[in-house]
Amino acid sequence: DIDLGGNVTVEATAINNDINATSATATAYLFATAQWGDLTVNGDVLVTAYAEQNAPTEGDSTTYALASADLYAWSNITVNGNVTVEAIAINNAYSASSATASAYLTANAVNADLSITGDILVSAYALENGPINGTEEALAYASADLDAGSDIDLGGNVTVEATAINND
């Protein structure tokens, strides 16, 4: 069994302000597995990745943010709180090629119940602001995969959202 008595936070931040910025990548990954028992979190789960690059006159290339929470238990998974997985990628480089944000939540209680008492938010936001025309793109991916061998009990709101904005 894994019993976490409080909040679980995993955060990654990458900000590239170099005049010749070529990339900014932030990856936040939580992997909690109770191979033969229960997984219990008595608090909130927060996994966030934030990547930004700012090169107003020279920079190019990519900005990538990945936030992922993988919760696995052979028996029960119980989260007595909110679960938030959020990825934000902002590319303000002069000739930016892309901004990609990916947010994934997987919770698998293989042989028993999955219970989350609070809200679930899985959010990906990508913004590409490069002023030079070309093949620039903004991509956002968000996914929540909730599985249980028996019951799934969700006590709050469930929001899965992906927003991609290309201002080029």
SVG drawing of the C-alpha trace seen along z (x, -y; Angstrom):
<svg xmlns="http://www.w3.org/2000/svg" viewBox="-20 -42 41 50">
<polyline fill="none" stroke="black" stroke-width="0.4" points="0.0,0.0 0.9,-3.6 -0.6,-6.1 0.3,-9.8 -0.9,-11.9 -1.0,-15.3 -0.9,-17.2 1.3,-15.9 2.8,-18.5 5.0,-18.1 6.0,-21.3 8.3,-22.0 9.0,-25.5 11.2,-26.4 11.6,-30.0 14.0,-30.9 14.6,-34.7 17.8,-34.5 17.8,-36.7 18.5,-33.6 16.2,-31.3 15.7,-28.0 13.5,-26.0 11.9,-25.8 10.8,-22.4 9.1,-21.7 8.1,-18.1 6.3,-17.3 5.6,-13.7 4.0,-11.9 4.0,-8.1 2.5,-6.5 2.0,-2.8 0.8,-0.4 1.8,2.8 0.0,5.1 -2.3,2.9 -4.1,-0.4 -3.0,-3.9 -4.4,-6.7 -3.8,-10.4 -5.2,-12.4 -4.9,-15.8 -4.8,-17.4 -2.7,-16.1 -1.2,-18.9 1.0,-18.3 1.9,-21.4 4.3,-22.1 5.0,-25.6 7.2,-26.4 7.8,-29.8 10.3,-31.4 10.7,-35.1 13.1,-36.1 11.5,-39.2 14.1,-39.7 16.0,-36.5 14.7,-33.2 13.0,-30.3 12.0,-26.7 9.7,-25.1 8.1,-25.4 6.9,-22.2 5.1,-21.5 4.1,-18.1 2.2,-17.3 1.3,-13.8 -0.1,-12.0 -0.2,-8.2 -1.9,-6.6 -2.0,-2.9 -3.1,-0.4 -3.8,3.3 -6.6,2.6 -8.3,-0.7 -7.3,-4.3 -8.6,-7.0 -7.8,-10.7 -9.4,-12.8 -9.0,-16.1 -8.8,-17.6 -6.7,-16.3 -5.2,-18.9 -3.0,-18.2 -2.0,-21.3 0.4,-22.1 1.0,-25.6 3.3,-26.3 3.8,-29.8 6.1,-30.6 6.9,-34.3 10.0,-33.8 10.5,-35.9 10.2,-33.0 8.6,-30.5 7.8,-27.1 5.5,-25.6 4.0,-25.6 2.8,-22.3 1.0,-21.6 0.1,-18.0 -1.8,-17.2 -2.6,-13.5 -4.3,-11.9 -4.4,-8.1 -5.9,-6.5 -6.3,-2.7 -7.6,-0.7 -7.2,2.7 -9.2,4.9 -11.2,2.5 -12.6,-1.0 -11.5,-4.4 -12.6,-7.3 -11.8,-11.0 -13.7,-13.2 -12.8,-16.6 -12.8,-18.1 -10.7,-16.8 -9.1,-19.3 -6.9,-18.2 -6.0,-21.3 -3.6,-22.0 -3.0,-25.5 -0.7,-26.3 0.0,-29.8 2.2,-30.6 2.9,-34.3 5.8,-34.3 5.4,-37.4 7.2,-35.8 4.8,-33.9 5.7,-30.3 4.7,-26.8 4.1,-27.7 1.6,-25.7 -0.1,-25.6 -1.0,-22.1 -2.8,-21.2 -3.7,-17.7 -5.6,-16.8 -6.8,-13.4 -8.3,-11.7 -8.4,-8.0 -10.2,-6.7 -10.4,-2.9 -11.5,-0.6 -12.1,3.1 -15.3,2.3 -16.8,-1.2 -15.8,-4.7 -16.9,-7.4 -16.3,-11.0 -17.3,-13.5 -16.8,-16.7 -16.7,-18.3 -14.6,-16.7 -13.1,-19.1 -10.9,-18.1 -9.9,-20.9 -7.4,-21.7 -6.9,-25.1 -4.4,-26.0 -4.0,-29.5 -1.8,-30.4 -1.5,-34.2 0.9,-34.0"/>
</svg>
